[in-house]
Amino acid sequence: RSSCRVPFFESPDLAVRNFPLACAFSLILAAPAVHAAHPLQTEDTGTQGAGNVEIENGLSRARYDATTLTLYQPQLSVGLATTLYAIVQPSVERVQASGQGSISGSGDTNVDAKWRFWGSDPVSLALRAGVALATSQHGLGLTHGTTSEHGLIALTWDRGPAVVHANAGLTYVPRAPATPARRVMTGVSAALM
């Protein structure tokens, strides 16, 4: 009498147990393609290249005491040269205050440019600078007729498989209604991928 035994690597039990492992392995293989998806708050030094267009969508939600701010910021980037592109970034805001209802409407619009001005493998530097225009409704942004200038220096170190991005930025609001400390705001950020 002969018995037919299924080899261990063809076992249905093994296939079911290894399905999560196979999914994880597939995601790891897809990671290089997803790298360009811009999942960070930290700016990288990458540019679009001449004639290329990119659309990004940003959604954030923050809670301060009893107030919740939801901000949607789509971004349109157009490559003007290999190392330079223009950016337009409008916004839509919703502010919910506990017991006071909510206010929704357009927020301010950023008009920026990013220029990668130096690169020597594996390091590159870029400058992103622009102006926030008072396009908001219902007092959700700058006072109408005002602007806010901003800029940051971005550094990227890319020596696969690790990539490091670091930023130092400055925002200047000359007519800020608050204290002088709110007229000049600085920030730093970093990301390791």
N, C-alpha and C positions, 0 to 999 in steps of 0.2 A: 504494500500500500504506500502510495506517495503522498506526502503532504505539501501543500503549497503555502509557503509562509511569505508574508509581505515583508520586504526588507525594511529595516528601521527608518530609513530616510524617506520612505513612501508612506509611512504610517499616518492615518488621518489625525490621530491624537497629537502627533508631533507637529503637524501643520497648524492645528488650532493653537497649540502652545506657543508657536513661533510667529504667529500673525502679528502681535504687537512689536516683536523684534524686527520683523520685516518692514513694518510701517516706519519705525524709528530709523532704520537703515536707509529707507527711501527718502525720508526727510533730510537726513545728513547729506545724501548725494545731491539733493536739490538745493542745498544751502548756497553754493556759489551763484546760482541763478537768482536767488532771493536777495542777495547782498545789496543790490541796487534799489531795494524797496524803501529805503530811508525810514527805518523804524526809530530813529533817535531824535532827541531834542538838540543834541550837539551837532553842529554844522560840520560837514566834511569839506575837503578841498576839491572834490570832483566837480567838473563842469560838463555841460551838455555837448559841446562841440558845435561848430558852425552849422546853422540851419536845422538843428534838432529841437524838438519841442517836448517838454515833459509836463504832466499834470500830476500834482500830488494833492492828497486830501488829508487834512489834519483835524482831529476832533479831540478836545480835551474837556475835562470836567474837574472843577476844584470846589472845595467846600471851605468856607471861612465862617466859623461860628454857626449861625443859623442861616447863612446865605450860600446858595449854590450857583456857580457860574459855569455855563456850558458854552463852549466856543468852537465854532466850525470855521476853519480857514483853508479853503482850497488855494492852491498855488499854481500859477502858470509860469513856466520858465522857458525862455527862447534863447537858443545859442546864437550869439552874435559873432563869435570867433572861437577858435579852439580852446582858449583859456578864459573866455568872458561870456557871461549871459545876463539877460535882463529878467527881472522877476516882478510879477504883480500878484498881490496876495490880499484879496478882500476878506471880510469876516462877517459872520452872523453870530449874534450873541443872545443868550437867554439868561436872565438873572432871576432867581427865585429866592425871595426872602420869607422866612417863616412868619406866617400870620399877615403878610403884606401882599401876597399874590406874586405874579411874575411879570417881567417886562422882556419883550423880544424885539429884535430889529437888527438892522445892519450895524456893524461896528466900523472901526477905522480901516483904511486900506493902506497896506505897505507897498511902496514902489522901491525896489532894490536893484542892485547889480552885484554880481560876484565875479571876482577876478583872481584866478590862480596865478600869482606873480612870480613864484619861485618853486622849483622842484629839482631834486637830485636824489635819485632812488636810494633809499625808500621813503624819504621825507619830502613833503610839499607844504607850502604856505599859501593861504588865500585871504582876501579881504572881501567881506560882505558888508555893504553899507547902503543906506537909503533913508527914506523919509516916510513917516506915517502921516497920512492925510486924514483930516477930520471929515469922514464921510458917515459918521454914526447917526443913529436915530435915538430919540428918547434919552439923551444924556448917557449913552452907553460907551462913550469914548472921549476923545479930546473935545474941547470947546470948539465950535465951528469957527473957521477962519484961522485956526492954529495948526501947527505941524510939530512933529517930534522927530529929531534926527537920531539915527542909531548906526552903529557899526560894530563889527567884531573881526578879530583875527582868528583864523582857523588853521590848525596844524594837523596834518595826518601823517602817521608813521605806518606804512603798509609793508610788512615783511611776513608774507603768508606763513602759516595760517592766521597769525594774529594781526589785528589792525587796531591802532589807537588813534582816536580823534580828541583834540583838546581845543577849547575856545576861551578867549578873553574878550568881553564885550562891554560897550558903553552905550547908554541911551541918555539923550539930553532933551529935556522938556523945559525950555526957557521960561515959559509962562505958566508953570505948574501952580495951581491954586494952593497947594499944600506947603509944607515947610521947605526950606531950601534943600534939605537932604533928599527930597523927592525930585528935585530938578535934574540931578545927575545920578543915574543909577548904573551900577557896575555889576558884572556877573562873570562867573567862570563855570565851565562844565567840561566833562570828559566822558569818554565812552571807550570800552574795551570790547572788541568783537573777536 
